[in-house]
Amino acid sequence: MPSTMLVVGPKLGVALVVLTLVAAAVVTVGKLGHGRQVMVAAVRAAVQLGAVSLLIAAIVASLWATAAFVALMCAVAAATSGRRITGGRRGWWAGAPIVAGSMLVVLGLLLSGLVPLRGIAIVPVAGILIGGAMTATSLAGRRALDELTGRRGEVEAGLALGLLPREAVLLVCRPAAGQALVPALDQTRTVGLVTLPGAFVGVLLGGASPLAAGVTQLVVLVGLLAVEAVAVVLTVELVARGLLRPARREHHRTDASTRSRPADPGPP
C-alpha cells in the first residue's frame, strides 16, 4: 500500500526552496514590501520545525515539559502580536487576550475529557488555539489603531458630546476590529467544501476514521471561534484603555492628551 505521507528527501528540499523563491519573487515584483520577510519566515519555519521535531518526543512524555512548552508558545505569540500592533514594550499587553482566549478553551477541553491529559494531545490542540488567538489579536489591534488614526476627529467629537474616553474610542474602533473574526468565520463556513484543515488531515493520516477526523476538526474550529472572539473583545478593550498603542507615541503625547479628561481615549 503506497504511503500517504510526504517523502523526505532531495525533492522535498528543492520543492520548498522553489516555493519560497516564487513567493518572495511575486511579493517583490508586486511591490508589497515583504520580499525579505518571506525568505526569513520560510527559513525560520524550517529551523523551528526541525528543532521541535527532534524535541517533541521528550516534550510530550512529561506533563511539566508540555506545560512549559505551551507557556513558551504563549510568550512567542504575545511577542509576535505585540510587535505587529505596537512595535514597542507596551506590546506585551497583547499576551492578555492570547492567553485568556486560548487557555480558557484548552482548560475546558481538558476538564471535559474531550482532550486527554497527555502531552501528545495537548501540544497540537494548544498550538492551533494559540495561533488563532495570535492572529485575531494582531488583526484586531492593527485595525483598531489604524481606525483611530484615520478617524481621530470622530473620537474628539464624541468627547465633545460628553462621551467618556473609553466609550468614544470603542465607538470608532470596535466595528473595524471585529473584522478580525472574518477569516475564522469563513474557514468554519467553508470547511469540507473549500478546505480540509490540518486537524482533519492529521487525524486521518494518523489512522483514525473519517468520522473521527471530522469530529476532531469540528471541535477545533468551534474552539477557534470562541478563542478568537475572546481575543478580539479583549484587544479592543486594551486599545480603548490606552494599554495598546503605537510605540512611537509612548513617550510623545500630543497637546490633546494634556487636556482634563478622566482617561486617555486611546493612541494620541
TAHU-V578343 format. One line per field, one symbol per residue. phi: phi as a letter, one per 40 degrees, with the letter a starting at -180 (. if undefined). burial: b if it has 24 or more other ideal C-beta (glycine too) atoms within 12 Angstrom, else e. A space follows every 10 residues. Layout:
phi: ???
burial: ???
This chain:
phi: .cccccccid cccccccccc cccccccccc fcgbdccccc cccccccccc ccdccccccc cbcccccccc cccccccccc cdcccbgbcc cccccccccc cccccdcccc ccgcbccbdc ccdccccccc cccccccccc cccccccccc bdcccccccc chccdccccc dccccccccc cddccccccb dgbbbbcdcc cccccchccd cccccccccc cccccccccc cccccccccc cgcbaddcbc bbcccccccc bcacchdc
burial: eeeeeeeeee eeeeeeeeeb eebbeeeeee eeeeeeebee ebeeeeeeee eeeeeeeebb eeeeebeebb bebbebbbbb bbbbbbebeb bbbbbbbbbb bbbbbbbebb eeeebeeebb bbbbbbbbbb bbbbbbbbbb bbbbbbbbbe bbebbbebbe eeeebbebbb bbbbebbbbb bebbeebbee beeeeebbbb ebbeeeeeee eebeebbebb bbbbbbbbbb bbbbbbbbbb bbbbbbeebe eeeeeebeee beebbbbb
